[in-house]
Structures are given as structure tokens and as C-alpha cells.
Amino acid sequence: MIKSSITDPSKGIQARVSDFGELITGSLSYDESSTLKMEAASTVYNIVTPSTGEYIVITGMLLYANRNVSATTEATVDVYCSSAGPSSARTGSSMLLTEIPKQSYRDITSLSLFCEPGNWINATTSDDDVYITIMYKRIRKL
């Protein structure tokens, strides 16, 4: 057996191994969350505002379309990263584009979608009322 260790040289923190021989890793930090109600179709909603020099990493989303969504057409939800910030114009690249039927939930977990520093995370919907919760982390660099 070769004895070795993995240590953070700046903090002296060592990685650990479980009783089953698995390397124990942990999250970089706890998640933050932001929730809002998108109550008007084709409107840009700001979900997460940027912090200087930090990436925003989306780790999960929860969506709920209530009874106001059409019974015949699903609500299309577009979540995107935008350098223009919250504005009336849809700019930036889509991070997630999905449809959700009336009175249903969509749980999207185990994500690792990042948005460049200085960018906002915005969303639009094709139908009202869709509730969205985004779980995310802010990190200095990837």
C-alpha cells in the first residue's frame, strides 16, 4: 500500500476517503435560489443579477404552470444568459428551452450550466402564469 494524501496547500485541508474506498468530495458552496412568477407572456424577467467577476452556475430549476396556462397549448419557457441585462428585448443564448402543460410541474436537477461574469439570467414564457425557481452558485472562476 502506498500512503498518499491530497491537500489544499493554501488552507491545509485534506480530501478524505470513505469506508468503502470512495473519494469524498463536496460542493464548492451552498446553493442560492431565486423564485418569481412570470405573469405576462412574451415579457423578459430577470431571475439572477450578476456580481462582478463571478460566474453564475445553475444547479437546478423548478417550474410550475398554473391553471391560467392554456388547456390546449403548453407554455414555452426560455431561460437564457444575457449581457444586456433585464430589458424588453430577448438577447443572449438559451440555457434551457422547455414546454410545460397547464397545472404541471417540471423539476430539472443535477445541472451545471454556467453564465459568464457580468451576465444576467433572464427568462420568458409564451403563456401566463408560470412560476420558476432557479438554484445556483456564484463562483470566481471555472
FINURO-356175 format. One line per field, with one value per residue (C-alpha): residue in three letters; y, z, x. Coordinates in nm, 3 decimals. Example, Ala and Ser with C-alpha at 12.3 -4.5 7.8 and 13.67 -1.06 7.14 Angstrom:
BEGIN
type = ALA,SER
c2 = -0.450,-0.106
c3 = 0.780,0.714
c1 = 1.230,1.367
This chain:
BEGIN
type = MET,ILE,LYS,SER,SER,ILE,THR,ASP,PRO,SER,LYS,GLY,ILE,GLN,ALA,ARG,VAL,SER,ASP,PHE,GLY,GLU,LEU,ILE,THR,GLY,SER,LEU,SER,TYR,ASP,GLU,SER,SER,THR,LEU,LYS,MET,GLU,ALA,ALA,SER,THR,VAL,TYR,ASN,ILE,VAL,THR,PRO,SER,THR,GLY,GLU,TYR,ILE,VAL,ILE,THR,GLY,MET,LEU,LEU,TYR,ALA,ASN,ARG,ASN,VAL,SER,ALA,THR,THR,GLU,ALA,THR,VAL,ASP,VAL,TYR,CYS,SER,SER,ALA,GLY,PRO,SER,SER,ALA,ARG,THR,GLY,SER,SER,MET,LEU,LEU,THR,GLU,ILE,PRO,LYS,GLN,SER,TYR,ARG,ASP,ILE,THR,SER,LEU,SER,LEU,PHE,CYS,GLU,PRO,GLY,ASN,TRP,ILE,ASN,ALA,THR,THR,SER,ASP,ASP,ASP,VAL,TYR,ILE,THR,ILE,MET,TYR,LYS,ARG,ILE,ARG,LYS,LEU
c2 = 0.000,0.347,0.620,0.949,1.250,1.524,1.855,2.214,2.388,2.727,2.604,2.269,2.092,1.724,1.520,1.212,0.857,0.678,0.335,0.196,0.349,0.636,0.979,1.217,1.541,1.826,2.120,2.439,2.623,2.614,2.699,3.026,3.041,3.291,3.249,3.455,3.444,3.507,3.655,3.806,3.630,3.749,3.958,3.941,3.855,3.892,3.594,3.635,3.953,3.935,4.003,4.148,3.879,3.584,3.310,3.204,2.824,2.695,2.370,2.316,2.457,2.408,2.515,2.520,2.619,2.712,2.697,3.019,2.840,2.736,2.394,2.335,2.480,2.429,2.725,2.752,2.869,3.003,3.061,3.240,3.420,3.785,4.050,4.317,4.256,4.292,4.465,4.432,4.269,3.897,3.873,3.605,3.231,2.984,2.776,2.587,2.582,2.364,2.335,2.281,2.191,2.353,2.270,2.067,2.072,2.029,1.957,1.983,1.887,1.794,2.077,2.256,2.540,2.847,3.208,3.431,3.704,4.023,3.847,3.821,3.511,3.601,3.409,3.448,3.245,3.214,3.195,3.326,3.220,3.018,3.007,2.947,2.876,2.863,2.718,2.847,2.908,3.205,3.117,3.330,3.119,2.784
c3 = 0.000,-0.093,0.154,-0.010,0.053,-0.140,0.041,-0.040,0.006,0.090,0.359,0.462,0.412,0.314,0.098,0.270,0.168,0.282,0.448,0.101,-0.063,-0.233,-0.253,-0.063,-0.246,-0.155,-0.314,-0.374,-0.170,-0.078,-0.344,-0.359,-0.508,-0.680,-0.737,-0.944,-1.113,-1.487,-1.514,-1.863,-2.189,-2.400,-2.116,-2.012,-1.645,-1.462,-1.235,-1.124,-1.134,-1.190,-0.937,-1.055,-1.158,-1.070,-1.288,-1.217,-1.227,-1.244,-1.048,-1.074,-1.176,-1.067,-1.295,-1.231,-1.482,-1.302,-1.420,-1.624,-1.882,-2.189,-2.175,-2.544,-2.577,-2.343,-2.207,-2.362,-2.110,-2.229,-1.970,-2.109,-2.024,-2.135,-2.139,-2.198,-1.861,-1.793,-2.092,-2.316,-2.589,-2.586,-2.624,-2.540,-2.579,-2.441,-2.144,-2.129,-2.357,-2.246,-2.264,-1.963,-1.974,-1.766,-1.393,-1.406,-1.253,-1.411,-1.182,-1.352,-1.123,-1.141,-1.378,-1.419,-1.661,-1.636,-1.734,-1.793,-1.538,-1.582,-1.742,-1.617,-1.615,-1.767,-1.872,-2.088,-2.125,-2.405,-2.160,-1.814,-1.517,-1.483,-1.157,-1.177,-0.909,-1.004,-0.775,-0.846,-0.718,-0.769,-0.825,-0.901,-1.182,-1.351
c1 = 0.000,0.128,0.037,-0.059,-0.280,-0.448,-0.409,-0.502,-0.166,-0.317,-0.560,-0.412,-0.747,-0.715,-0.951,-1.096,-1.181,-1.500,-1.510,-1.586,-1.277,-1.459,-1.302,-1.530,-1.593,-1.820,-1.989,-1.798,-2.059,-2.425,-2.681,-2.868,-3.217,-3.438,-3.812,-4.051,-4.388,-4.386,-4.734,-4.725,-4.645,-4.350,-4.208,-3.842,-3.800,-3.471,-3.408,-3.045,-2.837,-2.462,-2.188,-1.858,-1.610,-1.834,-1.977,-2.333,-2.369,-2.728,-2.761,-3.137,-3.475,-3.832,-4.118,-4.491,-4.760,-5.080,-5.442,-5.408,-5.192,-5.390,-5.551,-5.470,-5.118,-4.824,-4.630,-4.283,-4.023,-3.686,-3.411,-3.109,-2.787,-2.782,-2.511,-2.778,-2.939,-3.307,-3.461,-3.763,-3.552,-3.468,-3.089,-2.835,-2.812,-3.065,-2.957,-3.287,-3.589,-3.880,-4.256,-4.480,-4.851,-5.126,-5.117,-4.797,-4.451,-4.112,-3.815,-3.479,-3.192,-2.823,-2.743,-2.413,-2.494,-2.276,-2.322,-2.018,-1.931,-2.132,-2.429,-2.787,-3.002,-3.337,-3.647,-3.956,-4.273,-4.526,-4.818,-4.903,-4.869,-4.552,-4.358,-3.985,-3.725,-3.359,-3.093,-2.744,-2.393,-2.165,-1.801,-1.494,-1.351,-1.400
